[in-house]
Amino acid sequence: ITDKYEKNEYLDQHAETQVISAKEDYFDDLYDTKDDEDLGSMEQHGSIIGHLLSQVRIGMDLTKVVLPTFILERRSLLEMFADFFAHPDAFCKIADMTAPKDRIVQVLRWYLGAFHAGRPSEIAKKPYNPILGEIFKCHWHIPELSGESELATDGPIPWATKNNLVFISEQVSHHPPISAFYVENYSKRISLDGYIWTKSKFL
């Protein structure tokens, strides 16, 4: 009985975290363009549009303008940056290319493919501004690397495996708004990091 108990305790500690999923958890169902609410006509929101226009001046920084909720995305800007890795297999494939020309072509395939995933809707909405210190983490399973893999405990997401593509972003400055991000695949030995300083002006 003791051996059985110790074995079960070991399995509990070393088992991969079970993902409990529901229908509403899937990205395509959550953010499908067919579910976008109808923003209505300009006449319907005429007073709000007029109020917005009264706040702006030529060359004004639009990050200081208060926007109504009906034109906001349902998620943070940090989460939207992760859309650039909506095709994680295309990003990881960059590391498989041996020739420089093939690598840059694969970089372009991944980068241009990311725009389709990042803005699938005809309606452009503004994401919520992240608060200072806000962090967003996620990881993707790569189909071609779906075999058994150990956890990358020293990586940015300790519960992800070395075969996963992991993403972390953080709001590192509020004024000016600057977001930093880092993505890596341990097995493919590929990583990318950077920051985005959001600037928007009324022209």
Salt bridges, closest charged atoms under 4 A:
ASP32 OD2 - LYS34 NZ 2.72
GLU37 OE1 - LYS125 NZ 3.23
ASP61 OD2 - LYS64 NZ 3.54
GLU73 OE1 - ARG75 NE 3.88
GLU73 OE2 - ARG119 NH1 3.22
ASP83 OD2 - ARG75 NH2 2.76
ASP96 OD1 - LYS188 NZ 2.78
GLU144 OE2 - LYS188 NZ 3.07
GLU150 OE1 - LYS162 NZ 3.45
